Amino acid sequence: MTSTPSPVSVPSNSAPSNTVAPNFITEIMARDLESGKYPQIVTRFPPEPNGYAHLGHTFASFLDFQMAAQFGGTYHLRMDDTNPEGESQEFADAIQDDLRWLGWDWGDKLFYASDNFEAYYQYAVKLIELGKAYVDSVSGSEMAQLRGSAFEVGTPSPYRGRTVTENLDLFARMRAGEFADGAHVLRARIDLSSPNMKLRDPVLYRILRAHHYRQGDGWCIYPMYDFQHPLQDALEGVTHSLCSLEFVDNRAIYDWLMETLDFEPRPHQYEFGRRSLEYTVVSKRKLRRLVQEGHVSGWDDPRMPTLRAARRLGVRPQAIKAFASAIGVSRTNRTVDLAVYENAVRDDLNPNAPRVLAVIEPLPVTLSNLEARTLHLPYWPDDVVQASPDGLVALPGGGRVKPDEAVRAVALSDTIYIERQDFSLTPPRGFKRLRLGGVVRLRGAGLIRADEVILDEAGQVSGLKATWLGEDSGDLKPAGVVHWVDAASALSAEFRLYDRLFSVPNPEGSNPDDILPHFDPEQPGHEDTTQPISTDFLRFLNPESLKVTRGFVEKSVAADPPGTRYQFERQGYFWPDPDDSRPDALVFNRIITLRDAWGKLDTANRPRTEPKPARAEQKKAETPTLTPEQAAEVARLRVLGVAEAEAVVLARDPLLGAYFGSTTRQAPQVAAWVVNDLSAALRAGEVKLQASDLPALAELLGSGEISSRIAKDVLTESLESGEAPAGIVARRGLKVMSDTGVLDVIIERVLAANPGKLTEYRGGRTGLLGFFTGQVMRESGGQADPQAVGALLKAKLDG
């Protein structure tokens, strides 16, 4: 284990990056380069340094950086630090460190927006001189009223008519600190009758006396995001400014500024669908609360969705970039199952993590009929590794070593530890582990039979006496295979079994305003203080998100390089905690389980996502206020079977309501698609799909002819093409494949292609059922009926 390279050496982070699949933005970039509109692509990733980078940032940074790289362009990292409250150098440095760990190298293209405060101020002065901006002195509530609503135009502020001279004077005095916070703002003079509320004289500057972590107390006025961000893009020479869909209406301000201030060449903003992740929260307000109230140990607590936490947990950057690449780019918002991320982590670790033995809840077993010996066990027992002509062995995760380096020495003496759950005095039906008088195979070490149980004073099992039966099973059929460690040589260790922090997919609740805020709270100047911050998400903290045990790990790990990631056989993927683990006090973090246990939870056992209100008054208080007309529309939709939350959204939103129209056929499913899948694209004016085409797709889904995955994919395609989704299903033959005759042929083909796996399954490795299911689904192009596949496979494998 001391030679180089080692089969457990820490893998490099320099593996080729996953690419961004072709999408509507890459098509625009390619067209702009071909036409000569820009000499090269320049993008930017602009986090605000008011917290640590999280998985939500990962997707955005991947698009910003990787798209530019694929087109041979450049990408910038920008600290959007124009909101002094909550920002710090600590966060700015941490974001940079985490992004470098992820593999991004922006060279000298690091920018701080706060370095351009003077430039922003001068551009604001120019707008005043052009008659395009004015100082307003009404209160915030009065300003909101004067803006009007979706049904009525705005009313001019009494201060909108101030002269250029008055505005220049007042703005200079605002900068000089003569006025109290909130006394005045600088507003753009655009269009108070615009149907886009963002254009109704948006605020450009506010007075705020707060210490800035880079600029100190030099400024008491700060630019708003809608003003600063486009200017910074132009100053940096950005060509394609990418942002998520909630900024689609803000694009009008972006373009107005570029045109009014006559920037050339001019950057353009493009919006993509945001990717929300189940079983987590990424709002920095909520993340700060988790830290400040002690629900987690800090920003790097491995249960947090931050990159810092993923690093401490042991996730490799390659897995995170593979996840970002896999979820794709589209014009619609989507919620991604956390299992997609977790599977990316497993897929990355599987070929890179050597297999070793560890017992996390030990039960001692004394063996008779055994002479102490040393076993030589392979690091990758399930992989056939062949020596090449030069005598070296290729490892699954890359690299080549001498044959004796692909195995490690493991002691076996007369006392071992097995998992406590691998023995039962009263085994349930189908128990395939050790019972009194029963036989199991020790992983790589022969068979044992349990002969005697040792009980403690409380009558609990405290140990076993067993007989070692040798390597050859003969006529004995072991109940299963269990892992173990040698008691005499094993190393004591603490095991931290991390799991999902929240027990429900959407811990932020079902209030649309919580899920899709009207303002982005992560952007400077976009904190919407009029909306309450939901505290309900804390109700769904998973009490089983961290379990700590003490057990043992085989001695071989002591010689491995620091930071080695392992697969503890039958347990999951682990690595030593980088902060707390020491050679004399090992601490292992579970990075991820071997399989997705959450996906198999029975619906009846799932925690309730909508707890019953404690009082009728509470439920009433949570109900949105509706006009009589809106209430009547909600009632009509509820009669059609539309869920209450979606009925309220359709009744309150004129655009969505008009699109849904008089739909009655398959109304519940159509309403769900309009509210949850089509709303952002509808507001962007980019939906070619006719609402009248949706019921036919809903009927296919309801009848089981297509799966929800097929429906989602077809819906996305229809949004852009305008082709009726049912027509796409028919044209591409996408219906669920449930014909047992067809499935039988595919299953036979898969079994014939994997004889080794078939033998292992029939030898007791029943976990391979998932492998065979995945192969069949892949062979069928994802169209096979999973339930039919499961039943047919089980019959053939067990037959």
C-alpha positions in Angstrom: 0.0 0.0 0.0 3.0 2.3 0.1 3.9 2.1 -3.6 2.7 4.7 -6.2 0.2 4.9 -7.8 -2.1 3.4 -5.1 -5.5 1.9 -6.0 -6.9 4.2 -3.3 -5.1 7.3 -4.2 -7.2 10.5 -4.3 -8.6 10.9 -7.8 -7.8 14.1 -9.7 -10.3 16.9 -10.1 -9.0 17.5 -13.6 -11.3 15.0 -15.5 -13.0 16.5 -18.6 -16.0 18.6 -17.7 -19.4 17.5 -18.7 -20.8 19.7 -21.5 -24.0 21.7 -21.9 -26.3 19.9 -24.3 -27.5 21.9 -27.3 -30.4 24.2 -26.3 -32.0 27.5 -27.3 -29.3 29.6 -25.7 -26.4 27.7 -27.4 -28.3 28.1 -30.7 -28.4 31.9 -30.1 -24.7 32.0 -29.3 -23.8 30.0 -32.4 -25.9 32.3 -34.5 -24.4 35.4 -33.0 -20.9 34.2 -33.7 -21.7 33.1 -37.2 -23.3 36.5 -38.0 -20.4 38.4 -36.6 -22.6 40.1 -34.0 -19.9 39.5 -31.4 -16.2 38.5 -32.0 -16.4 36.1 -29.0 -18.9 34.9 -26.3 -18.5 36.5 -22.9 -20.6 35.4 -20.0 -20.6 36.1 -16.3 -21.6 34.3 -13.1 -22.7 37.0 -10.6 -23.3 35.6 -7.0 -24.0 38.0 -4.2 -21.5 37.4 -1.3 -24.2 37.2 1.4 -23.8 33.4 2.0 -22.0 30.3 0.8 -22.5 29.0 -2.7 -25.1 26.2 -2.9 -26.4 23.7 -5.4 -28.7 26.2 -7.0 -25.6 28.3 -7.9 -24.0 25.1 -9.3 -26.5 24.9 -12.2 -26.3 28.6 -13.0 -22.4 28.7 -12.8 -22.2 25.6 -15.0 -24.3 27.3 -17.7 -22.4 30.6 -17.5 -19.0 29.1 -17.5 -19.4 25.9 -19.6 -21.3 27.6 -22.4 -18.6 30.2 -22.9 -15.9 27.5 -22.7 -17.6 25.4 -25.4 -17.7 28.3 -27.7 -14.0 29.3 -27.1 -15.1 32.4 -25.2 -14.4 33.8 -21.8 -16.3 33.8 -18.6 -16.2 36.2 -15.6 -16.8 35.7 -12.0 -18.5 38.8 -10.5 -19.3 39.5 -6.9 -22.6 41.4 -7.1 -21.9 43.2 -3.9 -24.0 46.4 -4.1 -26.2 45.6 -1.2 -24.1 46.2 2.0 -26.4 44.4 4.4 -25.2 40.8 5.0 -22.3 40.9 2.5 -18.8 40.1 3.7 -15.3 39.3 2.4 -15.7 35.9 4.1 -18.5 35.0 1.8 -16.8 36.4 -1.3 -13.6 34.4 -0.6 -15.6 31.2 0.2 -17.6 31.5 -3.0 -14.4 31.8 -5.0 -12.8 28.9 -3.2 -15.8 26.6 -3.7 -16.0 27.5 -7.4 -12.3 26.8 -7.9 -12.9 23.4 -6.2 -15.6 22.8 -8.7 -13.1 23.2 -11.5 -13.7 26.7 -12.8 -10.7 29.0 -13.6 -11.6 32.5 -14.5 -8.0 33.8 -14.5 -7.9 37.5 -14.1 -11.6 38.0 -14.9 -12.7 38.5 -11.3 -14.9 41.6 -10.8 -16.5 43.3 -7.8 -19.5 45.4 -8.7 -18.8 47.6 -5.8 -15.6 48.8 -7.5 -17.9 50.7 -9.9 -20.1 52.7 -7.5 -18.7 55.9 -9.0 -19.5 54.8 -12.5 -23.0 53.8 -11.6 -23.5 57.2 -10.0 -22.4 59.0 -13.1 -24.7 57.0 -15.3 -27.6 57.9 -13.0 -26.6 61.6 -13.4 -26.7 61.1 -17.2 -30.2 59.7 -17.0 -31.3 62.7 -15.0 -29.7 65.1 -17.5 -31.6 63.2 -20.3 -34.8 63.7 -18.4 -35.1 59.9 -17.9 -34.8 59.8 -14.1 -36.2 61.8 -11.2 -35.9 62.0 -7.4 -39.2 60.8 -5.8 -40.1 61.6 -2.2 -43.3 59.6 -1.6 -43.3 56.7 0.9 -42.9 53.1 -0.2 -46.5 52.2 0.4 -47.7 55.3 -1.5 -45.4 54.5 -4.4 -46.8 51.0 -4.6 -50.4 52.4 -4.8 -49.4 54.9 -7.5 -48.0 52.2 -9.7 -51.5 50.8 -10.2 -52.1 47.1 -10.9 -52.6 44.7 -13.7 -56.0 46.1 -14.3 -55.3 49.9 -14.0 -52.5 52.2 -15.2 -50.2 54.0 -12.8 -50.6 57.5 -11.5 -47.7 60.0 -11.7 -46.0 60.8 -8.4 -46.5 64.5 -7.5 -42.7 64.7 -7.7 -42.4 63.3 -11.3 -42.4 66.8 -12.7 -39.3 68.0 -10.9 -36.9 69.8 -13.2 -33.5 68.4 -14.3 -31.8 71.0 -12.1 -33.9 70.1 -9.0 -33.3 66.4 -9.6 -29.5 66.8 -10.0 -29.4 68.9 -6.8 -31.4 66.4 -4.8 -29.5 63.4 -6.0 -26.2 65.0 -5.2 -27.5 65.8 -1.7 -28.7 62.2 -1.3 -25.1 61.1 -2.0 -23.7 63.7 0.4 -25.9 62.1 3.2 -28.2 65.1 3.9 -31.3 63.0 4.0 -32.5 60.2 6.2 -32.8 56.6 5.0 -35.9 56.2 2.9 -36.6 59.9 2.5 -36.0 59.9 -1.3 -35.3 57.5 -4.1 -34.1 57.9 -7.7 -36.6 56.5 -10.2 -36.4 55.9 -13.9 -39.0 57.8 -16.0 -40.3 55.2 -18.4 -44.0 54.3 -18.8 -46.7 54.3 -16.0 -49.2 52.7 -18.3 -47.0 49.8 -19.4 -48.6 46.3 -18.9 -45.1 45.3 -17.6 -45.2 46.5 -14.0 -41.4 46.6 -14.0 -41.4 49.5 -16.5 -43.6 51.7 -14.3 -40.8 54.0 -13.2 -38.6 51.5 -11.3 -36.4 52.6 -8.4 -32.8 53.0 -9.4 -31.2 54.2 -6.1 -32.1 54.2 -2.5 -30.6 55.8 0.6 -29.1 53.3 3.0 -26.6 54.0 5.7 -24.8 50.7 6.1 -21.1 49.8 6.2 -19.9 48.1 3.0 -17.4 45.4 3.5 -15.2 46.8 0.7 -16.1 50.4 0.4 -16.5 51.2 4.1 -18.7 54.2 4.8 -17.9 56.0 1.6 -21.5 55.6 0.2 -24.9 56.1 1.7 -26.8 55.5 -1.5 -26.8 52.2 -3.3 -28.0 51.2 -6.8 -30.8 48.7 -7.2 -30.2 45.4 -9.0 -32.2 46.4 -12.1 -30.0 49.4 -12.6 -26.6 48.1 -11.5 -26.6 44.7 -13.2 -27.1 45.7 -16.8 -24.5 48.5 -16.4 -22.0 46.1 -15.0 -22.6 43.6 -17.8 -21.9 46.4 -20.3 -18.8 47.6 -18.5 -17.3 44.1 -18.5 -18.1 43.5 -22.1 -20.5 40.6 -21.4 -22.4 39.5 -24.5 -24.9 37.0 -23.2 -26.3 37.7 -19.7 -28.0 34.5 -18.5 -30.5 34.5 -15.7 -33.5 32.5 -14.5 -37.1 33.0 -15.6 -38.2 35.2 -12.7 -36.2 38.0 -14.4 -38.1 37.8 -17.7 -40.0 41.0 -17.0 -36.8 42.7 -15.8 -35.3 42.3 -19.3 -37.4 45.3 -20.4 -35.5 47.5 -18.0 -32.2 46.0 -19.1 -32.9 46.8 -22.7 -34.2 50.3 -21.9 -31.0 51.2 -20.1 -28.8 49.8 -22.9 -30.7 51.8 -25.5 -31.1 55.0 -23.4 -27.4 55.1 -22.5 -26.4 54.1 -26.0 -24.2 51.2 -25.2 -22.5 49.5 -28.1 -21.8 46.6 -28.5 -24.8 45.9 -26.3 -25.2 42.8 -24.0 -28.5 41.0 -24.1 -30.3 39.1 -21.3 -31.6 35.6 -21.9 -33.7 33.6 -19.4 -33.7 29.9 -18.7 -35.9 27.8 -16.5 -34.9 27.6 -12.9 -34.2 24.2 -11.4 -35.6 23.7 -7.9 -34.4 20.7 -6.0 -36.6 18.5 -3.8 -36.0 17.8 -0.1 -34.0 21.0 0.4 -34.1 24.8 0.6 -31.7 27.2 -1.1 -33.1 30.6 0.1 -30.2 32.2 1.9 -32.6 33.6 4.5 -33.7 30.1 5.4 -30.2 28.7 5.2 -29.0 31.4 7.6 -31.8 30.5 9.9 -30.9 26.9 10.0 -27.4 27.9 11.0 -28.2 30.6 13.5 -30.9 28.6 15.3 -28.6 25.5 15.6 -30.6 23.1 13.5 -27.3 22.4 11.7 -23.7 22.8 12.9 -22.8 25.4 10.3 -22.7 26.3 6.6 -20.5 23.2 6.1 -22.8 20.8 7.9 -22.9 17.9 5.4 -26.7 18.0 5.4 -26.7 21.6 4.0 -27.1 22.2 0.2 -24.0 24.3 0.1 -20.9 23.4 -1.9 -18.9 23.8 1.3 -21.1 21.1 2.9 -20.8 18.8 -0.2 -17.0 19.1 0.1 -17.0 18.1 3.8 -19.5 15.3 3.1 -17.0 13.9 0.5 -18.9 14.5 -2.8 -16.5 15.0 -5.7 -16.7 18.0 -8.0 -17.1 15.7 -11.0 -20.4 14.4 -9.6 -21.8 17.9 -9.1 -20.9 19.0 -12.7 -22.3 15.7 -14.0 -25.6 16.5 -12.2 -25.7 20.1 -13.6 -25.1 18.7 -17.1 -27.8 16.0 -16.7 -30.7 18.3 -15.7 -30.6 20.3 -19.0 -31.7 23.7 -20.1 -35.2 24.7 -21.1 -37.6 27.7 -21.0 -39.7 26.3 -18.2 -39.1 26.0 -14.5 -38.7 22.4 -13.2 -38.4 20.7 -9.9 -35.7 18.1 -9.9 -35.9 14.9 -7.9 -33.1 14.9 -5.4 -32.4 11.3 -6.4 -31.0 12.7 -9.7 -28.3 14.4 -7.7 -27.7 11.5 -5.4 -27.4 9.1 -8.4 -24.8 11.4 -10.0 -22.8 11.1 -6.7 -23.2 7.3 -6.7 -22.2 7.0 -10.4 -19.1 9.0 -9.8 -18.0 7.2 -6.6 -18.7 3.6 -7.9 -15.6 3.3 -10.1 -13.4 5.4 -7.8 -14.1 4.1 -4.3 -12.3 0.9 -3.3 -14.3 -1.6 -1.4 -13.4 -2.3 2.2 -15.1 -3.8 5.2 -16.6 -1.8 8.1 -19.2 -2.6 10.8 -21.1 0.3 12.1 -23.2 -1.4 14.8 -21.1 -4.3 15.9 -22.1 -7.7 17.3 -19.1 -9.9 18.4 -18.9 -13.4 17.1 -16.5 -16.0 18.4 -15.6 -18.6 15.8 -14.5 -22.2 16.5 -12.8 -24.5 14.0 -10.8 -21.6 12.6 -7.0 -21.1 12.4 -6.0 -17.4 12.2 -5.1 -16.5 8.6 -4.5 -13.5 6.3 -6.9 -13.1 3.3 -6.1 -11.1 0.2 -9.3 -9.4 -0.8 -9.7 -7.3 -4.0 -10.6 -3.6 -3.8 -13.1 -4.1 -6.6 -14.5 -7.7 -6.1 -17.3 -7.3 -8.6 -15.0 -6.2 -11.5 -12.9 -8.6 -13.5 -9.5 -6.9 -13.9 -7.0 -8.2 -16.4 -3.3 -7.6 -16.4 -2.1 -6.0 -19.6 1.1 -7.0 -21.4 3.2 -4.7 -19.2 1.9 -6.6 -16.2 -0.2 -3.7 -14.8 -3.8 -3.9 -13.8 -6.3 -1.3 -15.0 -8.5 0.0 -12.2 -12.3 0.8 -12.7 -11.8 4.5 -11.8 -8.7 4.9 -14.0 -5.0 4.3 -13.4 -2.9 1.2 -13.5 -1.2 -0.6 -10.7 0.8 -3.8 -10.0 -1.5 -6.9 -9.5 -0.6 -7.1 -5.8 -1.7 -3.5 -5.3 -5.2 -4.2 -6.5 -5.8 -6.3 -3.3 -5.2 -5.7 0.3 -4.3 -8.0 3.3 -7.2 -8.6 5.7 -6.7 -10.6 8.9 -9.3 -13.2 10.0 -9.0 -14.6 13.6 -11.3 -16.4 16.0 -13.3 -13.3 16.9 -15.0 -11.0 14.4 -17.7 -8.4 14.4 -20.8 -8.5 12.2 -23.7 -6.0 11.9 -26.1 -6.4 14.8 -29.0 -6.3 12.3 -27.5 -9.3 10.4 -28.6 -11.6 13.3 -32.1 -12.2 14.6 -33.4 -14.4 17.3 -36.9 -14.2 15.9 -36.3 -13.6 12.2 -39.2 -12.4 10.1 -40.3 -14.2 7.0 -37.8 -13.9 4.2 -34.9 -13.0 6.5 -31.7 -13.8 4.5 -29.1 -13.3 7.1 -28.0 -15.1 10.2 -30.3 -16.9 12.7 -29.6 -19.5 15.4 -28.6 -22.7 13.6 -28.5 -20.9 10.3 -25.6 -20.5 7.8 -24.3 -17.4 6.0 -21.3 -16.6 4.0 -18.8 -14.1 5.3 -17.8 -11.7 2.6 -14.7 -13.3 1.0 -14.0 -15.5 4.0 -16.1 -18.7 3.9 -19.2 -19.9 5.7 -20.2 -19.8 9.4 -23.1 -21.4 11.4 -24.6 -19.7 14.5 -24.5 -22.2 17.3 -25.1 -20.2 20.5 -26.5 -16.9 21.6 -24.9 -14.9 24.5 -27.4 -12.7 26.3 -26.7 -9.7 28.6 -28.4 -9.0 32.0 -31.3 -7.3 30.2 -31.9 -10.4 28.0 -30.5 -8.7 24.9 -28.2 -10.4 22.4 -24.6 -9.4 23.3 -22.7 -11.9 21.3 -22.7 -15.2 19.3 -20.7 -18.4 19.2 -20.4 -19.8 15.7 -18.5 -22.5 13.8 -16.4 -21.7 10.7 -17.4 -24.2 8.0 -14.7 -23.5 5.5 -14.5 -21.9 2.1 -16.5 -24.5 0.2 -20.3 -24.5 0.8 -20.7 -28.1 -0.4 -24.3 -29.0 0.0 -24.9 -26.1 2.4 -27.0 -23.2 1.0 -26.2 -20.0 2.9 -29.1 -17.7 3.6 -27.1 -14.7 2.4 -23.8 -12.9 2.5 -22.8 -10.6 5.5 -19.8 -8.3 5.9 -17.5 -8.4 8.9 -14.3 -7.1 10.4 -11.6 -8.9 12.4 -11.9 -7.9 16.1 -8.2 -8.3 16.8 -6.9 -5.9 14.1 -9.9 -3.7 13.3 -9.7 0.1 14.0 -12.3 1.7 16.2 -14.2 4.5 14.4 -17.2 6.9 14.6 -19.7 6.7 11.8 -21.9 9.7 10.9 -24.8 8.5 8.9 -26.1 11.6 7.0 -29.4 11.6 5.3 -31.8 14.2 3.7 -32.3 17.2 5.9 -36.0 17.5 5.2 -38.6 14.7 5.3 -40.9 16.0 2.5 -40.1 17.0 -1.2 -41.3 20.6 -0.8 -40.5 21.8 2.8 -41.3 25.4 1.8 -45.0 24.6 1.5 -47.6 25.1 -1.2 -48.0 28.9 -1.0 -47.1 30.0 -4.6 -45.6 33.3 -3.2 -43.2 31.2 -1.1 -42.1 29.1 -4.1 -41.9 31.8 -6.8 -41.4 35.2 -5.1 -42.2 38.3 -7.0 -38.7 39.6 -6.2 -35.5 37.6 -6.1 -34.3 37.8 -2.4 -30.8 36.8 -3.5 -30.2 39.9 -5.5 -29.2 43.4 -4.2 -32.1 45.7 -3.8 -34.7 42.9 -4.5 -35.5 42.1 -0.9 -39.3 42.3 -0.8 -40.0 43.3 2.8 -43.8 43.3 2.2 -43.9 39.5 2.0 -43.8 37.4 5.2 -41.0 34.8 5.4 -42.6 31.4 5.9 -41.3 29.6 9.0 -43.2 26.4 8.2 -40.3 24.8 6.6 -38.8 24.0 10.0 -41.7 21.7 10.7 -40.4 19.3 8.1 -36.8 18.8 9.4 -36.0 15.1 9.3 -35.2 13.9 12.8 -33.2 11.0 11.2 -31.0 13.2 9.1 -28.0 12.4 11.2 -27.3 9.2 13.2 -24.0 8.6 14.9 -22.7 5.2 15.7 -19.4 3.6 16.9 -18.0 0.6 15.2 -14.9 -0.8 13.5 -13.2 -0.6 10.1 -10.6 -2.9 8.7 -7.0 -2.0 9.5 -5.9 -1.5 5.8 -7.4 2.0 5.8 -4.7 3.2 8.1 -2.2 3.1 5.2 -4.3 4.9 2.7 -3.8 8.5 1.6 -5.8 11.2 3.3 -9.1 11.9 1.7 -9.7 8.4 0.3 -13.3 7.6 -0.4 -14.5 4.1 0.2 -17.4 1.9 -0.4 -18.0 0.1 2.9 -19.5 -3.1 1.6 -23.3 -3.2 2.0 -23.2 0.1 3.9 -22.6 2.9 1.5 -19.9 5.3 0.4 -17.8 7.0 3.2 -14.7 9.0 3.7 -12.9 10.4 6.8 -14.3 13.7 8.0 -11.7 16.3 6.9 -12.1 18.4 10.1 -12.7 15.8 12.9 -11.1 12.6 11.8 -7.5 11.8 13.1 -5.4 8.7 12.8 -6.0 7.9 16.5 -9.7 8.8 16.4 -11.3 8.0 13.0 -14.5 9.7 12.0 -16.2 8.6 8.8 -19.0 10.5 7.0 -21.5 8.6 4.9 -21.4 10.4 1.6 -24.4 8.5 0.1 -26.2 5.2 0.6 -25.7 2.4 -1.9 -29.3 2.7 -3.2 -32.1 5.3 -3.1 -34.1 4.2 -0.1 -36.4 7.3 -0.3 -37.8 6.3 -3.7 -39.2 3.1 -2.3 -41.0 4.6 0.7 -44.6 3.5 0.9 -46.9 6.4 0.4 -48.7 5.5 3.6 -45.5 5.9 5.6 -44.5 9.2 4.1 -44.6 12.2 6.5 -47.6 14.5 5.8 -46.6 17.4 3.7 -49.7 19.4 4.7 -50.3 19.1 8.5 -53.8 19.8 9.6 -54.1 23.5 10.9 -54.3 23.7 14.6 -57.3 26.1 14.4 -59.9 26.9 11.8 -58.7 30.5 12.1 -55.2 29.6 11.0 -56.5 28.0 7.9 -58.7 31.1 7.2 -55.7 33.4 7.7 -53.7 31.4 5.1 -56.4 31.7 2.4 -55.6 34.4 -0.1 -58.0 37.4 -0.2 -60.2 37.1 -3.3 -62.6 39.5 -5.0 -66.2 38.3 -5.4 -65.4 37.6 -9.1 -62.3 35.6 -8.3 -64.1 33.6 -5.6 -66.8 32.7 -8.1 -64.1 31.5 -10.5 -62.4 29.4 -7.8 -65.8 27.8 -7.1 -66.3 27.0 -10.8 -62.9 25.4 -11.1 -63.3 23.4 -7.9 -66.5 21.9 -9.3 -64.3 20.8 -12.3 -62.0 19.0 -9.8 -59.1 21.6 -10.0 -57.0 21.6 -6.8 -57.7 24.6 -4.6 -54.2 26.1 -4.8 -54.2 25.9 -8.6 -57.8 27.2 -8.8 -56.8 30.3 -6.7 -53.8 31.0 -9.0 -55.9 30.7 -12.2 -58.5 33.0 -10.7 -56.0 35.6 -9.5 -53.8 35.6 -12.6 -55.5 37.1 -15.7 -52.9 35.7 -18.1 -53.0 32.2 -16.8 -56.8 32.3 -16.4 -57.3 33.4 -19.9 -55.0 30.7 -21.3 -56.8 28.0 -19.3 -60.1 29.6 -20.5 -63.2 27.4 -20.5 -61.4 24.1 -20.4 -63.5 21.4 -18.8 -62.1 18.1 -20.2 -59.3 16.8 -17.9 -59.4 20.1 -16.1 -57.4 19.1 -13.0 -54.4 17.9 -15.0 -54.6 20.8 -17.5 -54.7 23.3 -14.6 -51.7 21.7 -12.9 -49.7 22.0 -16.1 -50.7 25.6 -16.7 -49.9 26.7 -13.2 -46.7 24.7 -12.6 -45.2 24.0 -16.0 -46.3 26.7 -18.4 -46.7 29.8 -16.3 -43.2 31.2 -16.8 -43.2 30.6 -20.5 -46.7 32.1 -20.8 -45.5 35.3 -19.1 -42.5 35.4 -21.4 -44.8 35.2 -24.4 -43.0 32.1 -25.7 -45.8 29.4 -25.7 -46.8 28.2 -29.1 -48.8 25.3 -27.6 -52.6 25.7 -27.7 -54.5 25.1 -24.4 -57.1 23.1 -26.4 -54.4 20.5 -27.2 -53.7 19.8 -23.5 -56.7 17.6 -22.6 -55.7 14.9 -25.2 -52.3 14.6 -23.5 -53.9 14.5 -20.1 -56.1 11.6 -21.3 -53.1 9.6 -22.5 -51.5 10.2 -19.1 -54.6 9.3 -17.1 -55.2 6.1 -19.1 -51.7 4.9 -18.4 -50.7 4.9 -22.1 -47.9 7.3 -21.3 -45.9 8.0 -18.2 -45.5 11.3 -16.4 -41.9 11.5 -17.6 -43.1 11.1 -21.2 -45.8 13.7 -20.6 -43.3 16.2 -19.2 -40.8 15.7 -22.1 -43.6 16.0 -24.8 -45.0 19.1 -23.1 -41.5 20.8 -23.2 -41.2 20.0 -26.9 -44.7 21.3 -27.6 -44.0 24.6 -25.9 -41.3 25.4 -28.5 -42.7 23.7 -31.6 -46.4 24.3 -31.2 -47.1 20.8 -32.3 -50.0 19.1 -30.5 -48.5 16.9 -27.7 -50.7 13.9 -28.5 -49.5 14.2 -32.1 -45.9 14.0 -30.9 -46.7 10.9 -28.8 -48.2 9.2 -31.9 -45.5 10.3 -34.3 -42.7 9.1 -32.1 -44.4 6.1 -30.7 -43.9 7.1 -27.1 -46.7 5.1 -25.4 -45.8 3.0 -22.4 -44.7 -0.5 -23.4 -46.8 -3.0 -21.4 -47.1 -5.9 -23.9 -45.7 -8.8 -22.0 -44.6 -10.6 -25.1 -42.5 -7.6 -26.2 -41.1 -7.1 -22.7 -40.3 -10.8 -22.4 -38.1 -10.6 -25.5 -36.2 -7.6 -24.0 -35.8 -9.3 -20.6 -34.4 -12.5 -22.2 -31.9 -10.4 -24.2 -30.8 -8.6 -21.0 -30.4 -11.8 -19.1 -28.4 -13.4 -21.9 -26.1 -10.4 -22.0 -25.3 -10.6 -18.3 -24.7 -14.3 -17.4 -22.4 -13.4 -14.5 -24.8 -11.1 -12.9 -27.6 -13.7 -13.3 -25.4 -16.3 -11.5 -24.7 -13.8 -8.7 -28.4 -13.0 -8.3 -29.4 -16.7 -8.0 -26.5 -17.1 -5.6 -28.2 -14.8 -3.1 -27.2 -11.3 -4.4 -30.9 -10.2 -4.9 -30.0 -6.5 -4.9 -29.1 -7.0 -8.6 -32.8 -6.9 -9.3 -32.4 -3.1 -9.6 -29.5 -3.6 -12.1 -31.6 -5.8 -14.4 -34.6 -3.5 -14.1 -32.4 -0.6 -15.2 -31.0 -2.5 -18.2 -34.5 -3.4 -19.4 -35.7 0.2 -19.1 -32.6 1.3 -21.1 -33.2 -1.3 -23.8 -36.8 -0.1 -24.1 -35.8 3.5 -24.4 -37.5 4.3 -21.0 -40.9 3.3 -22.4 -41.4 0.0 -20.6 -44.0 -0.2 -17.9 -41.9 -0.4 -14.7 -44.5 -2.5 -12.8 -44.8 -5.0 -15.6 -41.0 -5.2 -15.9 -40.7 -5.8 -12.2 -43.2 -8.7 -12.2 -41.8 -10.4 -15.3 -38.2 -10.0 -14.1 -38.9 -11.4 -10.7 -40.6 -14.4 -12.2 -37.7 -15.1 -14.6 -34.9 -14.5 -12.0 -36.5 -16.7 -9.3 -37.7 -19.3 -11.7 
